[in-house]
Amino acid sequence: MESSANKLIEMPVIRGCIEKWNAGRAAHGPEFQGNPLDELYGEVLDALNYCEQAELEGIDMGGIWDDLLSIARQVQEIWGNTSTAVELTAKGHDAAQSLRAAEEETLA
């Protein structure tokens, strides 16, 4: 049986984002629950752990560990500056919405 992650990894990244977003909305309702920066940080920590496990299993992860560590530090910096966090969250949301709309339009 193929897992949903296996199906997602074969999709274009934006399409995978749309699928994950829609699944989250179906499971948790139409409004985002929680703090997006807190959730992002937790996901990056998970990704670092997955990276480490992959390396232990002999999978060469290239520079992904360093990239994820950089992202974790950036999220911590944004978290420390609330006004920047609010501004970037709004900009990021607008950009993500635009990408999702463009992808949905191409898939229609």
Steps between C-alpha positions, in 0.01 A plus 500: 500500500638840400510764772367852445857632538612280209222644287589856603870464421415411142292816452627846407584674830220759477246226424622312808455818706144533373424136583644533852318831557167356385546189716570723800192710433289185465634364830511822705249739343537797266700724735866435581542387860808604695795728438656453154853580622475257789363231268770571240776473759364166621486371143860610433612319816319189373671540163841520672420177685389331176822615335708354778312170480548485123875553547507220762334277239773584250311754289717793391294810580750740345475847650138466615596486870682835475211653302248387762718625784517839327121505464457411869725790597314738268168402659649561845614847387159585359337370817716740701373799299121496523437786256720332238328169565156648439615678183678195357213269591261723303740523203561125509128431514435726201779332302378152592144589402622632163701182438206281594263696273744476209549126553126433530443699182761293313351174627142596408 
